[in-house]
Amino acid sequence: MCDDPEPAVNISGGTEGGGSAAAFDPATADTRAEAVVDRLGELYWQKTYGGRDAFTCLVRTILSQNTSDKASQPAHDALLERYDDAAGDLADAIADAERSELAETISSAGLYNQKSEILIEAAEWVREEFGSAAEFDAFVKGEEPSTVRETLLSVRGVGPKTADCVLLFAGGREGVFPVDTHVHRIYRRMGIAPPDADHEGVRAVLERDVPAEKCGFGHTATIQFGREYCTARKPACLEDPDACPLGDRCEQVGVFPEPGEVVDPADASD
Ligand code: SF4
């Protein structure tokens, strides 16, 4: 998931980093997806988005690919400790890093050889295209989101989720609903996105149906919900139909309490 430590502040946007306040009221939601996000707004903390340094956010999100936050956070901390010199530029420091040393520094994140190569390439790209991490940050925060997204996607190792996390957490952009494995699973299970939709398909539905100012919260809160209730193998409703706070809004696509089985929604009708 994105670099998103447990929020301490209430969520609905706010001015810090460019978000704006949102009201969460399932009774007045215009779409099913908005009603779900509104319900999550009642369940979870709310926080503001944006304002983080774009290159640091890119590094953090690359480190988090294919691993848990628990594994990637120490790697991120170690990387910053070794390479983030207040007097210098982080992109410069990583572009010039010895690859094996960088790999060793981030070893707790898994796939560290591959990730160290991708990080060095990304840092070289930032230096060549923008001159410094600070200029890259200004680009992410100031350019049209679609231009930023397209530009980020041209970098090796940056996929749609990584690009959207940078847009959301660094740029504070509204209307960006990054789709990770939890978001992809849950909105198809609920019957809100088509069962066979890929990540981009789910993102299109959510960004169409969830008001822009609620998308950032929707992303992080859905991940939290996926960890606590709608897990991949054992969703809360599997054993107890009343255990899920969103049970009344869910079509349980691919979830079969009798005989207690779970399949990917795309395989549910086979
Ligand atoms: S009812 Fe079950 S499948 Fe639906 S959101 Fe809740 S835990 Fe997930």
Boltz pocket constraint, residues with backbone or C-beta under 6 A from the ligand:
constraints:
  - pocket:
      binder: B
      contacts: [[A, 186], [A, 189], [A, 190], [A, 229], [A, 230], [A, 231], [A, 235], [A, 236], [A, 237], [A, 238], [A, 244], [A, 245], [A, 246], [A, 247], [A, 250], [A, 251], [A, 252], [A, 253], [A, 255]]
      max_distance: 6.0
